[in-house]
């Protein structure tokens, strides 16, 4: 079997133990580091003459690093790759210089769906947190609007629809299979006005809720952000949660953004600061997909 001469994990990448062992089939030599490099020079030194590199969301791998690693042929991202612009690897530079970059997607979606349903049930019934309305409310008949409707959004929508919720969505295009199931596209501002619960499922660095959108959203709503980063303008989100009739949920502080420390202690802000998608099953699936990408790269 074709192998890499030297594979480096420049920082912890989160592969399962079984996957780390399986890596031995794909590289003659493997070097692992258990800390983040503090400088670019240290990062370049760690990569050295490796022809393969595994990296997670950190550290950044810009062109200034790639240009100094002349032997590098493969970069495996042990994290979601949504777009070149949002990646921590300069993919454009890599492609122009013969370095293949593989990312993965769709490995933590089940945990996200479970998180959304868990938080909604708590809030609607008032279990160990402030109750949304004067009486307990069911998921049945709840108007739920999705901003972004990719894999995780559709999985969550399927679960909520099964439990009786009404589903509408905003996305770059209509999803014809979902339309047939009674989940219908709405323009963004119309969706925000219609929904009682808004679930944002956007790619990293995509901000869609600005002043006009918050005006359409109004108050007395629940917003759950399942995106990796913020989905709204920070100052407007801060103002929105100052109204106690609104409830904001996110699994991580990163999904709330720079205002996290300013609003985290509010009763209407719920954030356990733990990634809902990174379960044991998700780590297994991530590991499998990373290894599959290595096999694909070696077969070229």
Secondary structure, DSSP 8 states (H G I E B T S, - for coil): ---BS-EEESS-----HHHHHHGGGTBS-EEE-SS--SSHHHHHHHHTT-SEEEE-S-S-B-HHHHTT-TT--EEEEEEE---TTT-SB-HHHHHHTT-EEEEE-SSSHHHHHHHHHHHHHHHHHTSSS--SSSS---STT-EEEEES-SHHHHHHHHHHHHTT-EEEEE-SS--HHHHHTT-EE--HHHHHHH-SEEEE---TT---B-HHHHHHH-SS-EEEE-SSS--B-HHHHHHHHTSTT-EEEESSHHHH-TTHHHHTTSTTEE---S-TT--HHHHHHHHHHHHHHHHHHHH-
